[in-house]
Amino acid sequence: MGIEWLGIAHVHHGLREGTADRDAAFVEAFAKAHNIPFFLKKLDGDALKKAEGSLEENARDARYKALQIAAENCDAIVTAHHAGDQAETMYMRLRRGTTLAGLRGIQEVRDNIYRPLLNTTRAELLAYARENNLEWCEDESNSDVKFARNKVRHVYLPQLAREYCDAATQLCRIASFADKAYAKVIDKCNELFNPIVSLEKEMSAVIPALCQDGQDISSIKLNKKALRKVLLAHVNTDLSEMFRLWLSELGFRFPIGFFYDPKEPAHIKIPHRASYRKRSIVKIGSTVLICEFKDVAEASKFVFCGMKE
């Protein structure tokens, strides 16, 4: 496959007593038996439990951050997500409501993360393991239905499968179709909005010192005149969701309807000053400045720090 170097990274979440240590030892022994470099990252389980949001999401975010650190000198991170994981994700997103971006489900390739088994079912993986006399560990927490994904896996999807035997397959197909459609939509978004990105001057020349505090801030500057020209050229078209998706692809995510206003050209309304979670938007002269900060407080502080246009 052309792989020059391969390592195995294991994340110990610090959430299970006993068996988590067993799993880490199992993976380490496997790596040593095959003479493969092994990396172990232990997380603070208590901190994950106390953090805001769901434990599942907190653990997932921390896991990916740990994997990125382990693979900082690598070209790719490869995970074992399979078709069952994709079906579960699609079911959960459809149930709570989602956009075209969400309908893509889990991405087979995103940034430096690869999921080569995404179209392989759990049954196929188990059959392969048994045929080749492979050993594995079962995480008992995967059967605990107090977690939303586990309830989908063990209750809702089996119930759906009893009525529609190929339901999981159809959910995966929807994700595949949506992914292809999304790519075309983003191509059009880039065609429309890439020309409005302002490249003049450094961001530090615009942000007052009181809002900087030496932070590592990601940002994008948009030319208001260029944006308005695009909107007036599509005055009878609703571009609000396309604009939101375009910003989201650039790493600046805002909720559905954030930019929507039926009275504006192309239905896009840019707030004069607004913040959403760690992101902020301000209009400064002929520029729309969108920033991502390290926390919610800093984003709010930036919006309301008394800047003058």
C-alpha positions, 0 to 999 in steps of 0.5 A: 500500500506504499506505507513507509512507516506505521505506528499504533496509538491508543487513547485511555480515556480514564473512564473505566476501572480495570478493563481500560487498563486491560485494553491498553495493555492488549493493544501494546502487546499486539504492537510489540508482537508485530514490532510496531511503535506504540503510543499511549495517551491517558486522559483525565476521566474526571475532567471529561465528566465535569466538562460542559456538554455530553460525555460522549462528545467530550471524550470524542473531541479529546480522543481526536486531539490526542491522536493528532498529537500522537501523529504530529509527524505522520501524514495520516491517522487511520481509524476503524469506523465501519458501516454500523457507525455510519448508520448510527450517525445518520440516524442520530442526525436525521432524528434531531434535524440536520443540514446538507453538511450533516447528511454526509455522515462520517467522512471517509477522508477529512483533513488527515483522518482516513476511515478505510472500513466505513463501507464494511459492516460489523458482521464482515469484520467479525467474520474476518477476525474469526476466520483469521483467528484474531483476538480482540477486546470488548468495551463493556461500556458500548452496551450501556444504553444510557449513552445516546449512541448505544441506545441507537445501536442496540434499540432504535436501529434493530427496531427499524431493521425489523420493519425495513431490513436494509435500513442501515444500508439505506442510511449509508447510501443517503450519506454517500449521495449527500457527500457528492451533492455537497461537494458540488455545492461547495464548489459553487460557494467557492466560485461565489465567495472566494473573491470577497476574501480580503488579503490586505494587511495583517489582522493584528493591525485591525484588532485593538491590543486589549482584545489580543492578549497574545492569543492564537486567533484564526480569522478571515477578512471579507470585503463588504463592497465585494460581498454586496456586489455578489449579493446584488447580482443574486438579489432574488436568490437565497444564498444564506445557507450557501454562505454559512456552509462556505464559512463552515468549510473554512472553519467558522461554524455558525448555526442555521439561519444565522445570516438569514434575512428575507429583506436583504439581497440574496437573503444574507444579513451580516450582523454589525457585531455578534458572537456565537460560542468561540466565534465573533463577527464585527464590521470595521470600516469596509471589512467584515472580520470573523475570528475564532478565539480560544474560548467563549469569553474572549469572543464576547470580549472582542465583540464588545471591547469598544472598537471604532470603525 
